[in-house]
């Protein structure tokens, strides 16, 4: 009987989204951290463009202008744990 089976595992296909509905892409003010999160259901579709823009950022150290509207700085409350612990 189905009712007698034991649940071995459960998964949720959650799609992370930023509070303003736009992904967070680009370099964080904390050294060495690059964001590429919050694409929600469009994240998979944006992957080639995001990869190209972040590769340019990582290769040249300068964020392409296309990333400006998605800069992580728009979330000042979202600081990495290390920066928060260090008083950053």
C-alpha positions, 0 to 999 in steps of 0.5 A, a space after each residue: 500500500 502506498 500509505 505504508 511506504 516510508 519517505 526516504 527523501 524530499 526535494 524542492 525545486 526552489 528558484 532563488 529570487 532577489 527582493 527586487 526581482 532582478 538577479 544580483 550579478 557582479 563583484 561584491 565590495 568584499 574582496 574576492 566575492 562575485 555574485 551570480 544569483 537570483 535569476 529566478 525562473 529566467 536564470 537558466 535562460 540568462 546563463 550564456 549572457 551572465 557567463 560572458 559578462 562575469 568572464 569579462 569581469 574576472 578577466 579584466 577586473 572591470 565590470 561590463 556596463 551591462 552588469 550595472 543594474 544588477 550590482 550587488 551593492 543595491 543590497 547593502 544589508 546582504 553582506 558576506 558572513 566574513 565581512 559582517 564578522 569583521 565589522 564590514 
